[in-house]
């Protein structure tokens, strides 16, 4: 995998061979960062199911002030550590459960990347649980990228900004307007 934009454009990142680990393809990342405006200067970003780190490392390369990558799998986490060291990106790595991370008190984020593993229907259940817990960790207006087998339907304080499909993957950009009354329904 390679970083496609920003200060570290063209740098390659080794990706561990793990079942279910699917780095977001270059074309999808290019579309996402076109939607976000290319640069993320001054923003705090969270890559919640980091896996390969493709989205978090891309955000760091594009000027994000803070990037946190959360990963539970030990081998994938070691891959993130190796990539961070090899490239020299300033990112924070958290080895732990994504849902537990959301339940902790802590920083709020401007941009969140949600790309949980696609394991049968478990991925959709994890996605629904993450979206339910996420608002307490979001800035009053935040953007959330969702990658899943099927799109989620925005409701309440959530608004869908963009949606696209690449093969078997649906991806969309949601916006949160924080009144803590939001929800996401359907296809979960």
N, CA, C and O of each residue as an XYZ file, in Angstrom:
752
protein
N       0.843     -1.166      0.000
C       0.000      0.000      0.000
C       0.892      1.234      0.000
O       2.001      1.210      0.534
N       0.404      2.301     -0.597
C       1.178      3.544     -0.611
C       0.314      4.718     -0.172
O      -0.906      4.705     -0.331
N       0.968      5.729      0.380
C       0.293      6.979      0.720
C       0.137      7.756     -0.578
O       1.103      7.899     -1.328
N      -1.063      8.260     -0.857
C      -1.317      8.863     -2.163
C      -1.297     10.392     -2.170
O      -1.383     10.996     -3.239
N      -1.187     11.028     -1.007
C      -1.188     12.488     -0.997
C      -0.455     13.059      0.193
O      -0.131     12.354      1.149
N      -0.199     14.353      0.113
C       0.419     15.054      1.226
C       1.931     14.938      1.257
O       2.573     14.580      0.270
N       2.477     15.251      2.418
C       3.926     15.326      2.633
C       4.642     14.006      2.343
O       5.777     14.013      1.865
N       4.002     12.892      2.622
C       4.640     11.578      2.457
C       4.120     10.829      1.241
O       4.195      9.602      1.183
N       3.599     11.558      0.280
C       3.050     10.963     -0.941
C       4.061     10.008     -1.580
O       5.242     10.325     -1.720
N       3.562      8.836     -1.960
C       4.393      7.844     -2.628
C       5.093      6.869     -1.698
O       5.608      5.848     -2.154
N       5.122      7.164     -0.399
C       5.761      6.241      0.549
C       4.951      4.970      0.656
O       3.723      5.004      0.724
N       5.642      3.858      0.670
C       4.983      2.556      0.755
C       4.914      2.080      2.203
O       5.811      2.332      3.008
N       3.825      1.387      2.505
C       3.606      0.824      3.834
C       3.368     -0.666      3.669
O       2.505     -1.084      2.897
N       4.138     -1.463      4.396
C       3.938     -2.910      4.370
C       2.652     -3.228      5.135
O       2.389     -2.653      6.191
N       1.862     -4.146      4.592
C       0.596     -4.531      5.209
C       0.679     -5.998      5.613
O       0.933     -6.855      4.767
N       0.467     -6.303      6.896
C       0.518     -7.701      7.332
C      -0.552     -8.533      6.621
O      -1.628     -8.028      6.300
N      -0.256     -9.781      6.384
C      -1.203    -10.695      5.762
C      -2.106    -11.259      6.851
O      -1.744    -12.203      7.552
N      -3.292    -10.660      6.980
C      -4.254    -11.065      8.004
C      -5.599    -11.295      7.346
O      -5.995    -10.524      6.472
N      -6.319    -12.350      7.749
C      -7.665    -12.555      7.217
C      -8.548    -11.346      7.519
O      -8.568    -10.850      8.646
N      -9.269    -10.881      6.516
C     -10.190     -9.763      6.712
C      -9.548     -8.393      6.659
O     -10.259     -7.389      6.681
N      -8.224     -8.316      6.589
C      -7.551     -7.009      6.515
C      -7.601     -6.535      5.066
O      -6.999     -7.146      4.183
N      -8.330     -5.432      4.829
C      -8.495     -4.903      3.480
C      -8.149     -3.422      3.478
O      -8.991     -2.592      3.819
N      -6.932     -3.082      3.102
C      -6.600     -1.657      3.034
C      -7.537     -0.945      2.053
O      -7.838     -1.470      0.980
N      -7.986      0.231      2.423
C      -8.844      1.007      1.532
C      -8.064      1.299      0.247
O      -6.973      1.866      0.303
N      -8.618      0.916     -0.912
C      -7.894      1.088     -2.185
C      -7.563      2.552     -2.491
O      -8.244      3.467     -2.027
N      -6.512      2.750     -3.274
C      -6.074      4.095     -3.657
C      -7.219      4.930     -4.223
O      -7.394      6.086     -3.837
N      -7.991      4.359     -5.126
C      -9.059      5.105     -5.790
C     -10.107      5.583     -4.784
O     -10.602      6.705     -4.888
N     -10.444      4.736     -3.815
C     -11.424      5.106     -2.794
C     -10.837      6.185     -1.879
O     -11.524      7.149     -1.540
N      -9.567      6.030     -1.477
C      -8.933      7.061     -0.635
C      -8.859      8.392     -1.370
O      -9.067      9.448     -0.772
N      -8.562      8.346     -2.662
C      -8.508      9.582     -3.445
C      -9.873     10.273     -3.444
O      -9.952     11.487     -3.259
N     -10.941      9.512     -3.649
C     -12.286     10.079     -3.615
C     -12.598     10.655     -2.235
O     -13.093     11.777     -2.124
N     -12.310      9.888     -1.185
C     -12.575     10.354      0.178
C     -11.876     11.674      0.458
O     -12.498     12.601      0.977
N     -10.596     11.777      0.123
C      -9.871     13.004      0.442
C     -10.242     14.146     -0.498
O     -10.013     15.307     -0.159
N     -10.801     13.854     -1.659
C     -11.421     14.910     -2.464
C     -12.649     15.437     -1.737
O     -12.874     16.646     -1.694
N     -13.448     14.534     -1.162
C     -14.633     14.940     -0.406
C     -14.245     15.786      0.809
O     -14.922     16.762      1.133
N     -13.154     15.409      1.478
C     -12.728     16.107      2.698
C     -11.963     17.398      2.400
O     -11.770     18.220      3.296
N     -11.532     17.581      1.172
C     -10.833     18.805      0.810
C      -9.329     18.687      0.746
O      -8.645     19.703      0.871
N      -8.777     17.509      0.558
C      -7.351     17.230      0.389
C      -6.509     17.438      1.648
O      -5.827     16.509      2.080
N      -6.536     18.616      2.240
C      -5.719     18.916      3.416
C      -6.579     18.824      4.676
O      -7.757     19.179      4.671
N      -5.968     18.343      5.742
C      -6.674     18.230      7.022
C      -5.957     19.043      8.100
O      -5.986     18.691      9.279
N      -5.317     20.129      7.685
C      -4.538     20.962      8.596
C      -5.346     21.352      9.831
O      -6.462     21.862      9.732
N      -4.748     21.098     11.000
C      -5.337     21.494     12.265
C      -6.433     20.588     12.795
O      -6.938     20.826     13.892
N      -6.816     19.561     12.058
C      -7.912     18.700     12.495
C      -7.417     17.503     13.299
O      -6.298     17.025     13.111
N      -8.279     17.031     14.200
C      -8.007     15.811     14.966
C      -8.755     14.667     14.290
O      -9.960     14.761     14.054
N      -8.041     13.588     13.980
C      -8.611     12.463     13.238
C      -8.461     11.168     14.022
O      -7.468     10.958     14.718
N      -9.461     10.309     13.896
C      -9.486      9.012     14.556
C      -9.715      7.935     13.511
O     -10.717      7.960     12.796
N      -8.784      6.987     13.419
C      -8.936      5.802     12.562
C      -9.277      4.670     13.514
O      -8.387      4.055     14.101
N     -10.572      4.393     13.668
C     -11.043      3.566     14.774
C     -10.768      2.075     14.619
O     -10.440      1.418     15.606
N     -10.888      1.532     13.445
C     -10.554      0.127     13.180
C      -9.386      0.174     12.207
O      -9.551     -0.141     11.029
N      -8.212      0.563     12.680
C      -7.106      0.984     11.822
C      -6.640     -0.077     10.829
O      -6.358      0.258      9.678
N      -6.552     -1.331     11.228
C      -6.104     -2.376     10.288
C      -4.738     -2.065      9.719
O      -3.736     -2.137     10.431
N      -4.688     -1.719      8.441
C      -3.432     -1.390      7.766
C      -2.963      0.026      8.088
O      -1.794      0.356      7.887
N      -3.868      0.859      8.586
C      -3.525      2.257      8.867
C      -3.645      3.163      7.661
O      -3.268      4.333      7.733
N      -4.163      2.651      6.550
C      -4.216      3.418      5.303
C      -4.863      4.793      5.490
O      -4.334      5.796      5.011
N      -5.983      4.842      6.170
C      -6.700      6.117      6.307
C      -6.025      7.045      7.314
O      -5.904      8.244      7.062
N      -5.591      6.514      8.436
C      -4.914      7.336      9.434
C      -3.587      7.891      8.946
O      -3.284      9.064      9.163
N      -2.795      7.051      8.286
C      -1.508      7.525      7.764
C      -1.726      8.564      6.664
O      -0.968      9.528      6.560
N      -2.750      8.370      5.853
C      -3.074      9.344      4.805
C      -3.448     10.684      5.439
O      -3.013     11.735      4.968
N      -4.250     10.651      6.503
C      -4.648     11.883      7.194
C      -3.426     12.601      7.773
O      -3.317     13.823      7.673
N      -2.514     11.844      8.374
C      -1.298     12.442      8.938
C      -0.447     13.068      7.845
O       0.100     14.154      8.036
N      -0.329     12.410      6.720
C       0.445     12.936      5.602
C      -0.161     14.229      5.055
O       0.540     15.071      4.494
N      -1.475     14.368      5.230
C      -2.195     15.529      4.704
C      -2.380     16.631      5.742
O      -3.251     17.487      5.587
N      -1.564     16.617      6.805
C      -1.494     17.749      7.723
C      -2.372     17.713      8.949
O      -2.453     18.719      9.654
N      -3.039     16.602      9.244
C      -3.862     16.546     10.456
C      -3.004     16.849     11.677
O      -1.871     16.379     11.780
N      -3.547     17.633     12.601
C      -2.806     18.015     13.806
C      -2.626     16.834     14.745
O      -1.607     16.723     15.427
N      -3.625     15.950     14.779
C      -3.561     14.776     15.656
C      -4.239     13.623     14.935
O      -5.320     13.781     14.368
N      -3.593     12.458     14.963
C      -4.176     11.252     14.383
C      -3.997     10.123     15.383
O      -2.885      9.840     15.828
N      -5.114      9.479     15.731
C      -5.106      8.329     16.634
C      -5.582      7.125     15.838
O      -6.638      7.169     15.206
N      -4.794      6.038     15.868
C      -5.166      4.790     15.216
C      -5.408      3.745     16.298
O      -4.541      3.503     17.138
N      -6.590      3.122     16.278
C      -6.964      2.107     17.264
C      -7.066      0.766     16.544
O      -7.770      0.641     15.542
N      -6.354     -0.236     17.066
C      -6.359     -1.578     16.461
C      -6.264     -2.628     17.555
O      -5.459     -2.505     18.478
N      -7.092     -3.662     17.446
C      -7.108     -4.723     18.446
C      -6.211     -5.909     18.088
O      -5.674     -6.559     18.985
N      -6.039     -6.202     16.801
C      -5.252     -7.356     16.367
C      -3.756     -7.102     16.590
O      -3.217     -6.096     16.130
N      -3.096     -8.018     17.297
C      -1.683     -7.825     17.673
C      -0.764     -7.731     16.458
O       0.121     -6.875     16.431
N      -0.949     -8.584     15.455
C      -0.086     -8.554     14.273
C      -0.299     -7.268     13.471
O       0.662     -6.637     13.033
N      -1.549     -6.891     13.286
C      -1.839     -5.640     12.581
C      -1.272     -4.453     13.354
O      -0.750     -3.518     12.748
N      -1.368     -4.479     14.687
C      -0.836     -3.394     15.504
C       0.688     -3.287     15.338
O       1.224     -2.185     15.221
N       1.375     -4.423     15.330
C       2.830     -4.388     15.099
C       3.152     -3.807     13.720
O       4.150     -3.105     13.555
N       2.304     -4.102     12.735
C       2.474     -3.503     11.408
C       2.333     -1.992     11.445
O       3.078     -1.279     10.773
N       1.378     -1.500     12.230
C       1.202     -0.052     12.383
C       2.429      0.582     13.030
O       2.897      1.637     12.601
N       2.944     -0.075     14.071
C       4.154      0.439     14.738
C       5.320      0.507     13.765
O       6.043      1.503     13.728
N       5.508     -0.546     12.978
C       6.614     -0.588     12.014
C       6.455      0.497     10.954
O       7.430      1.153     10.587
N       5.241      0.688     10.465
C       5.000      1.720      9.445
C       5.236      3.111     10.012
O       5.855      3.953      9.361
N       4.750      3.353     11.214
C       4.957      4.666     11.846
C       6.443      4.974     11.963
O       6.882      6.086     11.668
N       7.217      3.975     12.398
C       8.652      4.179     12.565
C       9.354      4.350     11.211
O      10.218      5.215     11.070
N       8.996      3.543     10.229
C       9.652      3.602      8.922
C       9.417      4.931      8.215
O      10.321      5.470      7.577
N       8.213      5.453      8.331
C       7.878      6.695      7.628
C       8.153      7.913      8.485
O       8.438      8.991      7.963
N       8.070      7.752      9.789
C       8.308      8.882     10.681
C       7.091      9.775     10.853
O       7.224     10.965     11.143
N       5.906      9.205     10.676
C       4.680      9.982     10.859
C       4.371     10.143     12.339
O       4.605      9.240     13.142
N       3.841     11.307     12.681
C       3.413     11.548     14.060
C       1.965     11.111     14.200
O       1.037     11.863     13.904
N       1.798      9.892     14.652
C       0.470      9.351     14.925
C       0.515      8.657     16.274
O       1.562      8.166     16.696
N      -0.625      8.617     16.948
C      -0.735      7.906     18.217
C      -1.363      6.546     17.935
O      -2.374      6.450     17.240
N      -0.758      5.504     18.476
C      -1.275      4.155     18.294
C      -1.870      3.658     19.607
O      -1.271      3.804     20.673
N      -3.052      3.072     19.512
C      -3.728      2.499     20.667
C      -3.998      1.040     20.358
O      -4.728      0.722     19.419
N      -3.401      0.138     21.161
C      -3.662     -1.290     20.998
C      -4.809     -1.650     21.927
O      -4.622     -1.797     23.135
N      -5.990     -1.791     21.355
C      -7.146     -2.104     22.182
C      -8.420     -2.153     21.372
O      -8.410     -1.969     20.155
N      -9.510     -2.403     22.060
C     -10.823     -2.545     21.462
C     -11.397     -1.178     21.077
O     -11.389     -0.247     21.882
N     -11.885     -1.066     19.863
C     -12.407      0.203     19.354
C     -13.607      0.696     20.149
O     -13.693      1.884     20.460
N     -14.528     -0.191     20.480
C     -15.725      0.240     21.211
C     -15.388      0.691     22.624
O     -15.969      1.652     23.127
N     -14.461      0.008     23.257
C     -14.025      0.450     24.597
C     -13.344      1.813     24.518
O     -13.516      2.654     25.400
N     -12.575      2.022     23.460
C     -11.912      3.322     23.280
C     -12.961      4.437     23.233
O     -12.773      5.494     23.836
N     -14.057      4.201     22.521
C     -15.100      5.227     22.409
C     -15.781      5.508     23.734
O     -16.252      6.621     23.965
N     -15.839      4.513     24.608
C     -16.515      4.681     25.892
C     -15.681      5.467     26.899
O     -16.212      5.959     27.895
N     -14.392      5.584     26.647
C     -13.527      6.333     27.563
C     -13.764      7.831     27.390
O     -14.173      8.292     26.324
N     -13.500      8.573     28.453
C     -13.481     10.025     28.322
C     -12.190     10.378     27.607
O     -11.160      9.734     27.809
N     -12.250     11.380     26.790
C     -11.036     11.763     26.090
C     -11.316     12.785     25.018
O     -12.380     13.402     24.966
N     -10.331     12.942     24.170
C     -10.371     13.956     23.123
C     -11.563     13.759     22.193
O     -12.087     12.658     22.025
N     -11.960     14.870     21.602
C     -13.007     14.857     20.585
C     -12.330     15.008     19.222
O     -11.263     15.611     19.105
N     -12.963     14.457     18.213
C     -12.363     14.410     16.890
C     -13.212     15.137     15.859
O     -14.438     15.190     15.958
N     -12.520     15.700     14.858
C     -13.165     16.398     13.740
C     -13.515     15.437     12.610
O     -14.528     15.604     11.931
N     -12.664     14.426     12.415
C     -12.839     13.450     11.337
C     -12.597     12.067     11.922
O     -11.615     11.842     12.629
N     -13.513     11.134     11.615
C     -13.378      9.755     12.080
C     -13.533      8.826     10.887
O     -14.408      9.011     10.042
N     -12.663      7.821     10.838
C     -12.725      6.798      9.796
C     -13.236      5.512     10.435
O     -12.615      4.993     11.363
N     -14.368      4.992      9.945
C     -14.960      3.754     10.449
C     -14.948      2.720      9.323
O     -15.713      2.816      8.364
N     -14.081      1.751      9.458
C     -13.946      0.692      8.463
C     -13.739     -0.626      9.194
O     -12.654     -1.205      9.140
N     -14.798     -1.111      9.891
C     -14.632     -2.350     10.662
C     -14.483     -3.566      9.747
O     -14.835     -3.505      8.569
N     -13.963     -4.663     10.287
C     -13.833     -5.885      9.483
C     -15.187     -6.339      8.956
O     -16.205     -6.208      9.636
N     -15.191     -6.877      7.731
C     -16.420     -7.398      7.125
C     -16.514     -8.890      7.436
O     -16.229     -9.714      6.567
N     -16.904     -9.248      8.640
C     -17.010    -10.649      9.023
C     -18.488    -10.983      9.127
O     -19.155    -10.578     10.080
N     -19.006    -11.725      8.143
C     -20.428    -12.073      8.103
C     -21.233    -10.830      8.449
O     -21.031     -9.783      7.833
N     -22.128    -10.913      9.403
C     -22.918     -9.756      9.824
C     -22.314     -9.034     11.025
O     -22.820     -7.997     11.454
N     -21.228     -9.589     11.566
C     -20.603     -8.978     12.743
C     -20.104     -7.575     12.441
O     -20.184     -6.693     13.296
N     -19.584     -7.357     11.225
C     -19.076     -6.035     10.861
C     -20.157     -4.978     10.942
O     -19.907     -3.876     11.429
N     -21.370     -5.300     10.468
C     -22.461     -4.339     10.530
C     -22.876     -4.095     11.980
O     -23.191     -2.961     12.341
N     -22.883     -5.133     12.816
C     -23.229     -4.956     14.225
C     -22.203     -4.076     14.928
O     -22.567     -3.213     15.725
N     -20.928     -4.290     14.638
C     -19.871     -3.467     15.221
C     -20.007     -2.029     14.727
O     -19.818     -1.085     15.495
N     -20.330     -1.864     13.465
C     -20.505     -0.529     12.905
C     -21.645      0.207     13.603
O     -21.500      1.374     13.966
N     -22.765     -0.461     13.789
C     -23.904      0.151     14.479
C     -23.517      0.540     15.907
O     -23.860      1.626     16.374
N     -22.811     -0.338     16.587
C     -22.383     -0.055     17.962
C     -21.416      1.130     17.990
O     -21.498      1.974     18.882
N     -20.514      1.197     17.032
C     -19.560      2.311     16.972
C     -20.290      3.626     16.710
O     -20.007      4.631     17.363
N     -21.221      3.628     15.766
C     -21.964      4.854     15.462
C     -22.805      5.307     16.651
O     -22.998      6.506     16.852
N     -23.296      4.374     17.427
C     -24.081      4.716     18.613
C     -23.207      5.373     19.683
O     -23.644      6.315     20.344
N     -21.977      4.885     19.859
C     -21.082      5.399     20.905
C     -20.272      6.624     20.458
O     -19.756      7.368     21.291
N     -20.169      6.820     19.191
C     -19.268      7.829     18.633
C     -19.580      9.281     19.013
O     -18.637     10.028     19.272
N     -20.826      9.723     19.063
C     -21.095     11.155     19.272
C     -20.391     11.783     20.469
O     -20.002     12.949     20.393
N     -20.215     11.073     21.550
C     -19.552     11.667     22.723
C     -18.085     11.991     22.465
O     -17.471     12.738     23.227
N     -17.511     11.426     21.380
C     -16.105     11.681     21.055
C     -15.949     12.595     19.833
O     -14.851     12.742     19.297
N     -17.060     13.206     19.397
C     -17.020     14.065     18.213
C     -17.083     15.543     18.587
O     -17.703     15.926     19.579
N     -16.432     16.354     17.775
C     -16.589     17.802     17.872
C     -18.039     18.135     17.504
O     -18.717     17.303     16.902
N     -18.531     19.330     17.852
C     -19.926     19.672     17.555
C     -20.311     19.483     16.081
O     -21.444     19.107     15.779
N     -19.384     19.740     15.182
C     -19.604     19.423     13.773
C     -18.420     18.570     13.345
O     -17.277     19.027     13.361
N     -18.698     17.329     12.963
C     -17.642     16.390     12.602
C     -18.056     15.614     11.365
O     -19.236     15.529     11.025
N     -17.059     15.054     10.704
C     -17.313     14.220      9.529
C     -16.857     12.803      9.831
O     -15.803     12.584     10.427
N     -17.673     11.848      9.405
C     -17.407     10.441      9.680
C     -17.483      9.666      8.372
O     -18.511      9.657      7.694
N     -16.372      9.016      8.032
C     -16.295      8.164      6.847
C     -16.671      6.755      7.260
O     -16.148      6.233      8.245
N     -17.581      6.131      6.509
C     -18.035      4.773      6.802
C     -17.797      3.902      5.579
O     -18.198      4.246      4.467
N     -17.136      2.766      5.801
C     -16.908      1.786      4.740
C     -17.522      0.478      5.217
O     -17.166     -0.031      6.280
N     -18.445     -0.067      4.428
C     -19.184     -1.260      4.844
C     -19.734     -1.978      3.614
O     -19.709     -1.430      2.512
N     -20.230     -3.201      3.798
C     -20.829     -3.904      2.669
C     -22.078     -3.200      2.126
O     -22.358     -3.269      0.929
N     -22.834     -2.518      3.011
C     -24.045     -1.798      2.614
C     -24.034     -0.427      3.280
O     -23.486     -0.271      4.371
N     -24.635      0.564      2.630
C     -24.656      1.898      3.239
C     -25.526      1.944      4.488
O     -26.452      1.149      4.650
N     -25.209      2.889      5.363
C     -26.059      3.155      6.518
C     -26.949      4.342      6.145
O     -26.586      5.175      5.314
N     -28.106      4.397      6.772
C     -29.028      5.496      6.506
C     -28.896      6.525      7.623
O     -29.020      6.194      8.803
N     -28.648      7.755      7.247
C     -28.469      8.832      8.216
C     -29.817      9.285      8.768
O     -30.806      9.359      8.039
N     -29.842      9.585     10.063
C     -31.062     10.076     10.713
C     -30.665     10.974     11.870
O     -29.519     10.944     12.317
N     -31.594     11.765     12.353
C     -31.340     12.620     13.508
C     -30.266     13.648     13.216
O     -30.362     14.400     12.246
N     -29.260     13.677     14.040
C     -28.176     14.656     13.908
C     -27.174     14.271     12.824
O     -26.217     15.007     12.582
N     -27.377     13.141     12.177
C     -26.486     12.686     11.097
C     -27.054     13.108      9.745
O     -28.259     13.024      9.510
N     -26.167     13.563      8.863
C     -26.531     13.891      7.486
C     -25.550     13.195      6.568
O     -24.342     13.227      6.802
N     -26.060     12.571      5.533
C     -25.165     11.971      4.547
C     -24.728     13.062      3.576
O     -25.560     13.745      2.979
N     -23.406     13.218      3.423
C     -22.871     14.210      2.496
C     -22.591     13.594      1.129
O     -22.878     14.200      0.097
N     -22.033     12.397      1.131
C     -21.666     11.723     -0.124
C     -21.777     10.221      0.059
O     -21.695      9.702      1.172
N     -21.970      9.525     -1.078
C     -22.012      8.064     -1.067
C     -21.491      7.564     -2.406
O     -21.755      8.158     -3.452
N     -20.747      6.461     -2.358
C     -20.257      5.830     -3.587
C     -20.088      4.339     -3.324
O     -20.251      3.869     -2.198
N     -19.762      3.618     -4.369
C     -19.565      2.175     -4.278
C     -18.354      1.804     -5.118
O     -18.136      2.347     -6.201
N     -17.562      0.858     -4.589
C     -16.412      0.308     -5.326
C     -16.478     -1.209     -5.159
O     -16.157     -1.727     -4.090
N     -16.885     -1.915     -6.193
C     -17.025     -3.362     -6.092
C     -18.057     -3.729     -5.050
O     -19.207     -3.297     -5.123
N     -17.648     -4.526     -4.080
C     -18.545     -4.993     -3.022
C     -18.596     -4.053     -1.826
O     -19.224     -4.379     -0.818
N     -17.952     -2.902     -1.915
C     -17.835     -1.997     -0.768
C     -18.611     -0.704     -1.015
O     -18.469     -0.055     -2.051
N     -19.430     -0.358     -0.032
C     -20.109      0.930     -0.019
C     -19.285      1.859      0.859
O     -18.800      1.449      1.913
N     -19.124      3.091      0.438
C     -18.458      4.054      1.308
C     -19.203      5.374      1.232
O     -19.719      5.775      0.190
N     -19.234      6.039      2.398
C     -19.988      7.276      2.472
C     -19.373      8.215      3.503
O     -18.642      7.803      4.404
N     -19.695      9.472      3.335
C     -19.239     10.496      4.260
C     -20.472     11.076      4.942
O     -21.375     11.604      4.293
N     -20.484     10.964      6.264
C     -21.574     11.494      7.074
C     -21.088     12.733      7.823
O     -19.896     12.885      8.092
N     -22.016     13.598      8.149
C     -21.691     14.744      9.000
C     -22.535     14.649     10.261
O     -23.725     14.339     10.214
N     -21.890     14.923     11.388
C     -22.556     14.949     12.694
C     -22.704     16.396     13.105
O     -21.737     17.157     13.086
N     -23.906     16.774     13.474
C     -24.157     18.092     14.060
C     -24.612     17.829     15.469
O     -25.759     17.449     15.701
N     -23.710     18.029     16.417
C     -23.806     17.485     17.757
C     -24.821     17.993     18.719
O     -24.554     18.911     19.494
N     -25.989     17.405     18.680
C     -26.948     17.657     19.746
C     -27.148     16.417     20.596
O     -28.034     16.373     21.450
N     -26.309     15.395     20.353
C     -26.363     14.110     21.056
C     -27.719     13.416     20.906
O     -28.000     12.470     21.641
N     -28.557     13.859     19.982
C     -29.836     13.211     19.741
C     -29.813     12.421     18.443
O     -30.819     11.826     18.057
N     -28.665     12.414     17.767
C     -28.580     11.765     16.457
C     -28.603     10.260     16.538
O     -28.410      9.662     17.596
N     -28.843      9.672     15.400
C     -28.831      8.225     15.300
C     -28.668      7.830     13.859
O     -28.860      8.647     12.958
N     -28.329      6.629     13.641
C     -28.216      6.107     12.290
C     -29.083      4.870     12.260
O     -28.944      3.993     13.112
N     -29.965      4.788     11.300
C     -30.866      3.655     11.241
C     -30.791      2.973      9.893
O     -30.208      3.499      8.945
N     -31.381      1.809      9.820
C     -31.480      1.067      8.573
C     -30.189      0.390      8.203
O     -29.112      0.913      8.489
N     -30.270     -0.751      7.579
C     -29.133     -1.507      7.070
C     -28.079     -1.776      8.130
O     -26.923     -2.026      7.787
N     -28.434     -1.733      9.390
C     -27.475     -2.014     10.446
C     -27.849     -3.344     11.004
O     -27.196     -3.834     11.925
